[in-house]
Amino acid sequence: MTRAVGPILKTILFTILVPGSVLVLIPQRLLGGFARPAAGPLTWLGGLIILLGVSIYFRCAWEFAVRGLGTPAPIAPTKFLVTTALHRYVRNPMYIGVFLVLLGEAGLFRAPLLLAYAAFFCVPVELFVVYYEEPTLRRQFGESYEQYRSSVPRWIPKFCSAPSVQ
């Protein structure tokens, strides 16, 4: 655990700067500030979706720091390939968590503009994953990443594995 202290602190800094900007600063600017959410089922649903997204993000950030001994930041990547916890089911759960927070904010603040922003968010993320992250992970982890890539989907979680062929 002591080896993970540096990665944990770096992950906290990264989280404040990058997801913090994507999830708080930009939506706040787009909306001209955050209004008090109206009462109702959409507010509760939005809040629950935000909670789910935040939980996913922080669970994965913990795995990156403690198991991978690195951060989500490309400038301080993990030393070990992380295939545990939520990464067993989908290769990019952190992005899914961020996307869920954006969807939850759209519901919480009744903001179609945030819904459009969430949809737009998917385009640069997909391009970044396909053209930077995946090639970088291939170079860094080689065959172990290729095996992981071939058995775990990029975006749609797979919760059960196919039966092995004998």
N, C-alpha and C positions, 0 to 999 in steps of 0.2 A: 504493500500500500504506500510505503514511503516513496517508492519510485514513481508513483502516480501523482504525487503532490504537484510537481511542475506542470504536467499535462492538465490536471484539474484546474489550476489557476489560469493557464493559457486558454482552456476551454471556456471558462467563465468570461474572460476578456473577449474572446471571439463571439460568444453568445450575446454579450451586451452590444458589441459593435455591429455584427452582421444580422443575425435574426432580430435583434433589438431594433435595428433600422427598418428592416423589411416588415416587421409586425407591429411596430409602435410608431416610429417617426414618420414613415411614408403614409400609412393610413391616416394618421393624425393630420398631416398636411393635406392629403386628398379631401378629407372631410372638413377642413377648417377647424379642427379641434374635435374632441370627443364629447358628445352630448350625453346626458344621463339617459341610459336605456329605458324605453317604455316598458311597463309591466306587460306580461303576457307569455304565452307558450313559446313564441319565437325567441324571446329573450332568454328563457330557460334553455331552450335547445341550443342557441348560440353559445351560451355559457358552458354547457356540457361539451360541445364540440371543441371549444377553446381548451377546456380542461384536458380532454383526450389528446389534442394536438400537443399541448405543452408537456404532458406526461410522456408521450412518445419521444419528443425531442430530447427531454432530459434523461430518459432511460438510455437512449442511444449515445448521448454525449458522455454519460457515465461509462458505458462500454468502451467507447473510444479512448477515454483517459485511463481507465483502470486495466482493461484487457489489452487494448491496442497500444497503450503507452504513447498516445499522441492526441491530436485534436481534430475537429472537423475542418479546420483551416488548411487550405492547400500548402501554406508556408510552414506548417508544423504537422505533417501527416502522421498517422499511426505507424509504429514500427512493426506491428503484427496485424495481419488480416483479421478483421472482426467479423465473425460469422455466428456469433452467439446471440442470445436474447431475441429481439425482434428481427435481427438480420438473418435469422434462420428461415424466415418466412418471405422476406422481400429485401432486395438489395439496397433500397434507398428509403428506409423508414423515416429518417430525419426530415427529408423533403416533404414526405407525406404529412408528418406532424406539423410542419410549418404551413403547408397548404390547408390543413384542417383548421389551424388557428385563424387563417385569413377567412375561410368560410364561416367560422363561428363569429368573427367580428362583423362580417356582412349581415348575418342574422341579428346579432346583438344590437347593432346600430341601425338596422333596417336600411342598409346602404348598398344599393345596386352597383354603385361605383366600386365598392370593395369587392363585390362579386366579379366585376370585370377585371379588377386588379389581380385577383386570385387566378383567373383564367390566364391573364397575361403572364403571371409569375411562372406558369408551367412551361412557356416557350423557352426562355433563357436557361431554365433549369435543365430541360431535356437536352438542349444543345451543349450545355456545360458537362452533363453526365456523359453523353455520347462521344463528344470530341475531346474532352480533357480527362475527366475522372476515370473512365473505363480504360483508355489507353495507358494512363499513368499507373493504374493498379495492375494492368497486365505486365508492364515493365518491372514494377516493384515486386510483385508476388508470383509472377510466372504461372506455372501449371496449377498451383493451388487456387489462384484466382480464376483460372479457366474452368476448373472443376466446379467451383462455387458458382460462377456465372452460368454454367450450363444446367445447374440444378435448382437455382433460386431465381425467381422472376424479378425483373427490374422494378415494376410499379404495382402490379396486382398481386397481393399476398397469396401465397399457396400454403394453406394450413394443414394439409395432409399430403403425405408423399405417395407417389404411385407405387403399387406393389412391385417388388423386384421380379424380374423375369429370370426363370431358372433354366 
